[in-house]
Amino acid sequence: MNQKQWIPNDESLEKNLSYITRTNRYIAGVVFVLLSLIGLVVGQLLIGLAAGVVAAFVAQRVIFASTRNVFNAVADTVPASELHHARVFNVIDGLCVVSGDQRPSVRIVDSAFPVATVLVGDNGKGIIAVSESFVRTMDRVEVEAVMAHLLWRLRMGHPQLIAYFAGLGSVMSKVGLSALVSRLSEKALQQEMVLWADIAACQVTRFPPALISALEKSALSQDHVSCGVAEALCFALPIENRSDTNRVRKVSNVVMARPLVAERIAILKEI
């Protein structure tokens, strides 16, 4: 099977970031037009235009500020130790040499579940967060497969998309429009994003059984996961091993349908 056939040609960092830019422009445009029309109706068109410009700018800044803060709870966790977590660092360094990616920082999250997720810090740089359970549970080839999955998601700008919808949801909830953001995020964050990351990881490692094994080990744990919006970017979640009714995940008005572990394993076995 040609793995390239599984990944759409338009899945790219530029495409995902342009989605954010377009949405921001639409919001600014709606705010500007709305206030301009109000000014026209009350006979103060110039004031309405000026207010529209100011309000559109303020809305952009508020959304941007809210977006920057959504990952703070995880970003402020304990930095990983290059001595005690050497396997994770060595694997990431090897993958970054091959791909040309900038080395992300690595942090440790407090969870009994084998958490492995990605996010971006306030400086815009990528972060990989794992739990001690993940480090203990996974062997080297499994760590490599999962890190390849996460690095691809960083490369495609998935954390920026998640952060944007979380920040937008926080702002829109104040004016009663959180449901709109939920619908937008569900449309933009397709469950295939997780599958594409799996396929991309297999392209890098050339060993699908490692990713399958990591999924199977994750499925054995049913411990609770709590890492805020970064849950949407986790390699695996305990809820994904239960039933079809639980495939939709909602965190901070971000709605994302994730494939079940069994589905991911079945696809990987076809490679």
Short mmCIF file of the C-alpha atoms (twelve columns), coordinates in Angstrom:
data_MODEL
# 
_entry.id   MODEL 
# 
loop_
_atom_site.group_PDB 
_atom_site.id 
_atom_site.type_symbol 
_atom_site.label_atom_id 
_atom_site.label_alt_id 
_atom_site.label_comp_id 
_atom_site.label_asym_id 
_atom_site.label_seq_id 
_atom_site.Cartn_x 
_atom_site.Cartn_y 
_atom_site.Cartn_z 
_atom_site.pdbx_PDB_model_num 
ATOM 1   C CA . MET A 1   0.000   0.000  0.000  1 
ATOM 2   C CA . ASN A 2   1.243   3.465  -0.891 1 
ATOM 3   C CA . GLN A 3   1.165   5.401  2.383  1 
ATOM 4   C CA . LYS A 4   1.135   8.743  0.541  1 
ATOM 5   C CA . GLN A 5   -2.358  7.924  -0.693 1 
ATOM 6   C CA . TRP A 6   -3.624  8.145  2.876  1 
ATOM 7   C CA . ILE A 7   -2.450  11.704 3.490  1 
ATOM 8   C CA . PRO A 8   -4.202  14.514 1.578  1 
ATOM 9   C CA . ASN A 9   -1.928  16.758 -0.469 1 
ATOM 10  C CA . ASP A 10  -3.430  19.907 1.073  1 
ATOM 11  C CA . GLU A 11  -2.608  18.893 4.651  1 
ATOM 12  C CA . SER A 12  0.161   21.348 5.464  1 
ATOM 13  C CA . LEU A 13  1.251   23.954 7.967  1 
ATOM 14  C CA . GLU A 14  0.446   26.730 5.498  1 
ATOM 15  C CA . LYS A 15  -3.089  25.446 4.958  1 
ATOM 16  C CA . ASN A 16  -3.841  25.150 8.668  1 
ATOM 17  C CA . LEU A 17  -2.397  28.541 9.562  1 
ATOM 18  C CA . SER A 18  -4.213  30.188 6.647  1 
ATOM 19  C CA . TYR A 19  -7.471  28.824 8.060  1 
ATOM 20  C CA . ILE A 20  -6.785  30.794 11.240 1 
ATOM 21  C CA . THR A 21  -5.976  33.924 9.242  1 
ATOM 22  C CA . ARG A 22  -9.138  33.665 7.152  1 
ATOM 23  C CA . THR A 23  -11.342 33.106 10.180 1 
ATOM 24  C CA . ASN A 24  -9.802  36.109 11.912 1 
ATOM 25  C CA . ARG A 25  -10.499 38.247 8.864  1 
ATOM 26  C CA . TYR A 26  -14.123 37.088 8.741  1 
ATOM 27  C CA . ILE A 27  -14.613 37.955 12.406 1 
ATOM 28  C CA . ALA A 28  -12.999 41.372 11.978 1 
ATOM 29  C CA . GLY A 29  -15.118 41.978 8.899  1 
ATOM 30  C CA . VAL A 30  -18.354 41.046 10.648 1 
ATOM 31  C CA . VAL A 31  -17.574 43.319 13.605 1 
ATOM 32  C CA . PHE A 32  -16.663 46.198 11.302 1 
ATOM 33  C CA . VAL A 33  -19.751 45.859 9.095  1 
ATOM 34  C CA . LEU A 34  -22.087 45.447 12.063 1 
ATOM 35  C CA . LEU A 35  -20.915 48.618 13.813 1 
ATOM 36  C CA . SER A 36  -20.810 50.542 10.545 1 
ATOM 37  C CA . LEU A 37  -24.439 49.601 9.873  1 
ATOM 38  C CA . ILE A 38  -25.415 50.666 13.371 1 
ATOM 39  C CA . GLY A 39  -23.707 54.011 12.758 1 
ATOM 40  C CA . LEU A 40  -25.554 54.374 9.452  1 
ATOM 41  C CA . VAL A 41  -28.913 53.606 11.055 1 
ATOM 42  C CA . VAL A 42  -28.462 56.199 13.809 1 
ATOM 43  C CA . GLY A 43  -27.120 58.773 11.363 1 
ATOM 44  C CA . GLN A 44  -23.505 58.639 12.569 1 
ATOM 45  C CA . LEU A 45  -21.782 56.741 9.759  1 
ATOM 46  C CA . LEU A 46  -18.294 58.142 10.377 1 
ATOM 47  C CA . ILE A 47  -18.501 57.305 14.073 1 
ATOM 48  C CA . GLY A 48  -19.779 53.853 13.182 1 
ATOM 49  C CA . LEU A 49  -16.886 53.291 10.778 1 
ATOM 50  C CA . ALA A 50  -14.348 54.428 13.358 1 
ATOM 51  C CA . ALA A 51  -15.925 52.273 16.052 1 
ATOM 52  C CA . GLY A 52  -15.926 49.318 13.647 1 
ATOM 53  C CA . VAL A 53  -12.206 49.671 12.976 1 
ATOM 54  C CA . VAL A 54  -11.376 49.955 16.674 1 
ATOM 55  C CA . ALA A 55  -13.664 47.063 17.671 1 
ATOM 56  C CA . ALA A 56  -12.280 44.798 14.937 1 
ATOM 57  C CA . PHE A 57  -8.714  45.526 16.100 1 
ATOM 58  C CA . VAL A 58  -9.592  44.948 19.760 1 
ATOM 59  C CA . ALA A 59  -11.373 41.686 18.910 1 
ATOM 60  C CA . GLN A 60  -8.239  40.459 17.109 1 
ATOM 61  C CA . ARG A 61  -6.029  41.321 20.073 1 
ATOM 62  C CA . VAL A 62  -8.362  39.713 22.612 1 
ATOM 63  C CA . ILE A 63  -8.564  36.482 20.614 1 
ATOM 64  C CA . PHE A 64  -4.785  36.457 20.150 1 
ATOM 65  C CA . ALA A 65  -4.164  36.960 23.876 1 
ATOM 66  C CA . SER A 66  -6.651  34.227 24.760 1 
ATOM 67  C CA . THR A 67  -5.044  31.851 22.251 1 
ATOM 68  C CA . ARG A 68  -1.586  32.324 23.757 1 
ATOM 69  C CA . ASN A 69  -2.747  31.262 27.208 1 
ATOM 70  C CA . VAL A 70  -4.702  28.076 26.499 1 
ATOM 71  C CA . PHE A 71  -1.744  25.709 27.012 1 
ATOM 72  C CA . ASN A 72  -0.299  27.430 30.091 1 
ATOM 73  C CA . ALA A 73  -1.405  24.698 32.516 1 
ATOM 74  C CA . VAL A 74  0.654   22.105 30.654 1 
ATOM 75  C CA . ALA A 75  3.458   24.405 29.511 1 
ATOM 76  C CA . ASP A 76  4.229   25.235 33.148 1 
ATOM 77  C CA . THR A 77  4.741   21.592 34.124 1 
ATOM 78  C CA . VAL A 78  8.098   20.096 35.117 1 
ATOM 79  C CA . PRO A 79  10.825  20.081 32.424 1 
ATOM 80  C CA . ALA A 80  12.031  16.610 31.499 1 
ATOM 81  C CA . SER A 81  15.525  15.593 32.568 1 
ATOM 82  C CA . GLU A 82  17.995  14.720 29.819 1 
ATOM 83  C CA . LEU A 83  19.535  12.271 32.291 1 
ATOM 84  C CA . HIS A 84  16.423  10.460 33.530 1 
ATOM 85  C CA . HIS A 85  14.487  10.726 30.263 1 
ATOM 86  C CA . ALA A 86  17.438  10.201 27.943 1 
ATOM 87  C CA . ARG A 87  15.549  7.741  25.711 1 
ATOM 88  C CA . VAL A 88  12.902  10.339 24.848 1 
ATOM 89  C CA . PHE A 89  15.489  13.029 24.104 1 
ATOM 90  C CA . ASN A 90  17.660  10.686 22.027 1 
ATOM 91  C CA . VAL A 91  14.714  9.553  19.939 1 
ATOM 92  C CA . ILE A 92  13.501  13.120 19.357 1 
ATOM 93  C CA . ASP A 93  16.998  14.283 18.405 1 
ATOM 94  C CA . GLY A 94  17.323  11.443 15.890 1 
ATOM 95  C CA . LEU A 95  13.959  12.199 14.316 1 
ATOM 96  C CA . CYS A 96  14.689  15.930 14.134 1 
ATOM 97  C CA . VAL A 97  17.998  15.287 12.377 1 
ATOM 98  C CA . VAL A 98  16.182  13.287 9.697  1 
ATOM 99  C CA . SER A 99  13.227  15.668 9.302  1 
ATOM 100 C CA . GLY A 100 15.029  18.966 9.832  1 
ATOM 101 C CA . ASP A 101 12.557  19.974 12.544 1 
ATOM 102 C CA . GLN A 102 13.598  22.241 15.377 1 
ATOM 103 C CA . ARG A 103 13.965  20.282 18.591 1 
ATOM 104 C CA . PRO A 104 10.912  20.890 20.799 1 
ATOM 105 C CA . SER A 105 11.234  21.166 24.549 1 
ATOM 106 C CA . VAL A 106 10.076  18.172 26.576 1 
ATOM 107 C CA . ARG A 107 7.991   18.394 29.753 1 
ATOM 108 C CA . ILE A 108 6.588   15.872 32.213 1 
ATOM 109 C CA . VAL A 109 2.872   15.860 33.023 1 
ATOM 110 C CA . ASP A 110 1.423   14.271 36.137 1 
ATOM 111 C CA . SER A 111 -0.767  11.389 34.995 1 
ATOM 112 C CA . ALA A 112 -1.048  7.657  35.609 1 
ATOM 113 C CA . PHE A 113 -2.104  7.262  31.979 1 
ATOM 114 C CA . PRO A 114 0.728   7.034  29.387 1 
ATOM 115 C CA . VAL A 115 0.180   10.576 28.138 1 
ATOM 116 C CA . ALA A 116 2.034   11.848 25.080 1 
ATOM 117 C CA . THR A 117 0.869   15.136 23.609 1 
ATOM 118 C CA . VAL A 118 2.054   18.314 21.897 1 
ATOM 119 C CA . LEU A 119 1.432   21.999 22.431 1 
ATOM 120 C CA . VAL A 120 3.022   25.377 21.783 1 
ATOM 121 C CA . GLY A 121 4.438   27.749 24.383 1 
ATOM 122 C CA . ASP A 122 3.952   31.498 24.666 1 
ATOM 123 C CA . ASN A 123 6.996   31.941 22.442 1 
ATOM 124 C CA . GLY A 124 5.383   29.865 19.683 1 
ATOM 125 C CA . LYS A 125 7.889   27.026 20.027 1 
ATOM 126 C CA . GLY A 126 6.763   23.411 20.105 1 
ATOM 127 C CA . ILE A 127 6.543   21.359 23.287 1 
ATOM 128 C CA . ILE A 128 6.181   17.611 23.704 1 
ATOM 129 C CA . ALA A 129 4.658   16.565 27.027 1 
ATOM 130 C CA . VAL A 130 4.749   13.001 28.331 1 
ATOM 131 C CA . SER A 131 3.950   11.329 31.619 1 
ATOM 132 C CA . GLU A 132 6.308   9.180  33.660 1 
ATOM 133 C CA . SER A 133 3.894   6.332  32.941 1 
ATOM 134 C CA . PHE A 134 4.552   6.756  29.226 1 
ATOM 135 C CA . VAL A 135 8.308   6.685  29.772 1 
ATOM 136 C CA . ARG A 136 8.053   3.517  31.876 1 
ATOM 137 C CA . THR A 137 5.539   1.738  29.658 1 
ATOM 138 C CA . MET A 138 6.969   2.232  26.172 1 
ATOM 139 C CA . ASP A 139 10.159  0.667  24.821 1 
ATOM 140 C CA . ARG A 140 12.483  2.501  22.450 1 
ATOM 141 C CA . VAL A 141 10.789  1.626  19.140 1 
ATOM 142 C CA . GLU A 142 7.393   2.521  20.606 1 
ATOM 143 C CA . VAL A 143 8.712   5.850  21.884 1 
ATOM 144 C CA . GLU A 144 10.158  6.537  18.437 1 
ATOM 145 C CA . ALA A 145 6.828   5.786  16.737 1 
ATOM 146 C CA . VAL A 146 4.851   8.012  19.113 1 
ATOM 147 C CA . MET A 147 7.369   10.862 18.897 1 
ATOM 148 C CA . ALA A 148 7.222   10.668 15.083 1 
ATOM 149 C CA . HIS A 149 3.411   10.959 15.336 1 
ATOM 150 C CA . LEU A 150 3.680   14.009 17.620 1 
ATOM 151 C CA . LEU A 151 6.396   15.738 15.603 1 
ATOM 152 C CA . TRP A 152 4.254   15.477 12.480 1 
ATOM 153 C CA . ARG A 153 1.375   17.132 14.324 1 
ATOM 154 C CA . LEU A 154 3.708   19.935 15.373 1 
ATOM 155 C CA . ARG A 155 4.917   20.263 11.804 1 
ATOM 156 C CA . MET A 156 1.361   20.555 10.492 1 
ATOM 157 C CA . GLY A 157 0.401   23.257 12.997 1 
ATOM 158 C CA . HIS A 158 -2.265  21.208 14.787 1 
ATOM 159 C CA . PRO A 159 -1.481  22.787 18.204 1 
ATOM 160 C CA . GLN A 160 -1.983  26.253 16.723 1 
ATOM 161 C CA . LEU A 161 -5.373  25.197 15.338 1 
ATOM 162 C CA . ILE A 162 -6.474  23.722 18.673 1 
ATOM 163 C CA . ALA A 163 -5.204  26.754 20.579 1 
ATOM 164 C CA . TYR A 164 -6.983  29.115 18.200 1 
ATOM 165 C CA . PHE A 165 -10.356 27.417 18.598 1 
ATOM 166 C CA . ALA A 166 -9.926  27.222 22.370 1 
ATOM 167 C CA . GLY A 167 -9.056  30.918 22.567 1 
ATOM 168 C CA . LEU A 168 -11.857 31.847 20.171 1 
ATOM 169 C CA . GLY A 169 -14.297 29.740 22.187 1 
ATOM 170 C CA . SER A 170 -13.286 31.487 25.389 1 
ATOM 171 C CA . VAL A 171 -13.971 34.892 23.819 1 
ATOM 172 C CA . MET A 172 -17.169 33.915 22.007 1 
ATOM 173 C CA . SER A 173 -18.652 32.258 25.088 1 
ATOM 174 C CA . LYS A 174 -18.843 35.714 26.654 1 
ATOM 175 C CA . VAL A 175 -21.281 36.801 23.946 1 
ATOM 176 C CA . GLY A 176 -23.214 33.530 23.785 1 
ATOM 177 C CA . LEU A 177 -21.609 32.205 20.598 1 
ATOM 178 C CA . SER A 178 -19.682 29.222 21.995 1 
ATOM 179 C CA . ALA A 179 -21.910 26.791 20.047 1 
ATOM 180 C CA . LEU A 180 -20.759 28.416 16.800 1 
ATOM 181 C CA . VAL A 181 -17.129 27.859 17.719 1 
ATOM 182 C CA . SER A 182 -17.880 24.229 18.578 1 
ATOM 183 C CA . ARG A 183 -19.357 23.686 15.126 1 
ATOM 184 C CA . LEU A 184 -16.447 25.408 13.421 1 
ATOM 185 C CA . SER A 185 -13.881 23.332 15.318 1 
ATOM 186 C CA . GLU A 186 -15.717 20.074 14.632 1 
ATOM 187 C CA . LYS A 187 -15.648 20.843 10.918 1 
ATOM 188 C CA . ALA A 188 -12.004 21.918 10.819 1 
ATOM 189 C CA . LEU A 189 -10.544 19.296 13.186 1 
ATOM 190 C CA . GLN A 190 -11.442 16.085 11.401 1 
ATOM 191 C CA . GLN A 191 -10.715 12.738 13.016 1 
ATOM 192 C CA . GLU A 192 -8.568  11.877 9.984  1 
ATOM 193 C CA . MET A 193 -5.922  14.254 11.370 1 
ATOM 194 C CA . VAL A 194 -4.989  11.604 13.924 1 
ATOM 195 C CA . LEU A 195 -4.898  8.878  11.284 1 
ATOM 196 C CA . TRP A 196 -2.710  11.006 8.998  1 
ATOM 197 C CA . ALA A 197 -0.260  11.477 11.866 1 
ATOM 198 C CA . ASP A 198 -0.168  7.690  12.358 1 
ATOM 199 C CA . ILE A 199 0.576   7.115  8.684  1 
ATOM 200 C CA . ALA A 200 3.222   9.842  8.648  1 
ATOM 201 C CA . ALA A 201 4.899   8.261  11.689 1 
ATOM 202 C CA . CYS A 202 5.044   4.925  9.889  1 
ATOM 203 C CA . GLN A 203 6.616   6.604  6.866  1 
ATOM 204 C CA . VAL A 204 9.400   7.860  9.117  1 
ATOM 205 C CA . THR A 205 10.008  4.755  11.237 1 
ATOM 206 C CA . ARG A 206 9.103   2.205  8.533  1 
ATOM 207 C CA . PHE A 207 7.874   -0.073 11.313 1 
ATOM 208 C CA . PRO A 208 4.071   0.046  11.814 1 
ATOM 209 C CA . PRO A 209 4.129   -2.688 14.506 1 
ATOM 210 C CA . ALA A 210 5.799   -0.226 16.896 1 
ATOM 211 C CA . LEU A 211 2.897   2.227  16.627 1 
ATOM 212 C CA . ILE A 212 0.401   -0.625 16.914 1 
ATOM 213 C CA . SER A 213 2.117   -1.840 20.076 1 
ATOM 214 C CA . ALA A 214 2.083   1.675  21.569 1 
ATOM 215 C CA . LEU A 215 -1.657  1.946  20.894 1 
ATOM 216 C CA . GLU A 216 -2.303  -1.461 22.432 1 
ATOM 217 C CA . LYS A 217 -0.359  -0.553 25.573 1 
ATOM 218 C CA . SER A 218 -2.232  2.737  25.857 1 
ATOM 219 C CA . ALA A 219 -5.539  0.881  25.541 1 
ATOM 220 C CA . LEU A 220 -4.702  -1.234 28.590 1 
ATOM 221 C CA . SER A 221 -4.732  1.821  30.847 1 
ATOM 222 C CA . GLN A 222 -8.031  3.405  31.848 1 
ATOM 223 C CA . ASP A 223 -6.572  6.016  34.183 1 
ATOM 224 C CA . HIS A 224 -7.884  9.561  34.044 1 
ATOM 225 C CA . VAL A 225 -6.231  12.119 31.774 1 
ATOM 226 C CA . SER A 226 -6.258  15.793 32.673 1 
ATOM 227 C CA . CYS A 227 -4.116  18.101 30.567 1 
ATOM 228 C CA . GLY A 228 -6.606  20.728 29.462 1 
ATOM 229 C CA . VAL A 229 -6.893  21.592 25.798 1 
ATOM 230 C CA . ALA A 230 -3.787  19.476 25.087 1 
ATOM 231 C CA . GLU A 231 -6.049  16.419 25.491 1 
ATOM 232 C CA . ALA A 232 -7.213  17.044 21.926 1 
ATOM 233 C CA . LEU A 233 -3.627  16.488 20.782 1 
ATOM 234 C CA . CYS A 234 -2.856  13.374 22.842 1 
ATOM 235 C CA . PHE A 235 -1.506  10.348 21.022 1 
ATOM 236 C CA . ALA A 236 -4.165  8.238  22.741 1 
ATOM 237 C CA . LEU A 237 -6.897  8.685  25.341 1 
ATOM 238 C CA . PRO A 238 -8.562  6.092  27.596 1 
ATOM 239 C CA . ILE A 239 -12.027 6.974  26.284 1 
ATOM 240 C CA . GLU A 240 -11.081 5.817  22.783 1 
ATOM 241 C CA . ASN A 241 -11.077 2.175  23.801 1 
ATOM 242 C CA . ARG A 242 -14.710 2.007  24.947 1 
ATOM 243 C CA . SER A 243 -17.426 2.583  22.365 1 
ATOM 244 C CA . ASP A 244 -18.437 4.457  19.236 1 
ATOM 245 C CA . THR A 245 -20.606 6.810  21.304 1 
ATOM 246 C CA . ASN A 246 -17.528 8.316  22.979 1 
ATOM 247 C CA . ARG A 247 -15.495 9.221  19.908 1 
ATOM 248 C CA . VAL A 248 -16.323 12.949 20.116 1 
ATOM 249 C CA . ARG A 249 -14.200 14.902 22.572 1 
ATOM 250 C CA . LYS A 250 -15.047 18.426 23.726 1 
ATOM 251 C CA . VAL A 251 -12.622 20.538 25.734 1 
ATOM 252 C CA . SER A 252 -13.005 24.318 26.140 1 
ATOM 253 C CA . ASN A 253 -15.556 24.513 23.290 1 
ATOM 254 C CA . VAL A 254 -13.139 22.657 21.005 1 
ATOM 255 C CA . VAL A 255 -14.955 19.700 19.475 1 
ATOM 256 C CA . MET A 256 -12.880 17.008 17.799 1 
ATOM 257 C CA . ALA A 257 -13.956 13.541 16.702 1 
ATOM 258 C CA . ARG A 258 -11.130 11.083 17.314 1 
ATOM 259 C CA . PRO A 259 -10.949 7.585  15.816 1 
ATOM 260 C CA . LEU A 260 -11.087 4.625  18.159 1 
ATOM 261 C CA . VAL A 261 -7.884  2.760  18.953 1 
ATOM 262 C CA . ALA A 262 -9.252  -0.355 17.226 1 
ATOM 263 C CA . GLU A 263 -9.810  1.614  14.010 1 
ATOM 264 C CA . ARG A 264 -6.299  3.026  14.072 1 
ATOM 265 C CA . ILE A 265 -4.781  -0.391 14.647 1 
ATOM 266 C CA . ALA A 266 -6.821  -1.903 11.822 1 
ATOM 267 C CA . ILE A 267 -5.590  0.752  9.377  1 
ATOM 268 C CA . LEU A 268 -1.981  0.373  10.487 1 
ATOM 269 C CA . LYS A 269 -2.156  -3.397 9.965  1 
ATOM 270 C CA . GLU A 270 -3.029  -2.782 6.314  1 
ATOM 271 C CA . ILE A 271 0.216   -0.902 5.709  1 
# 
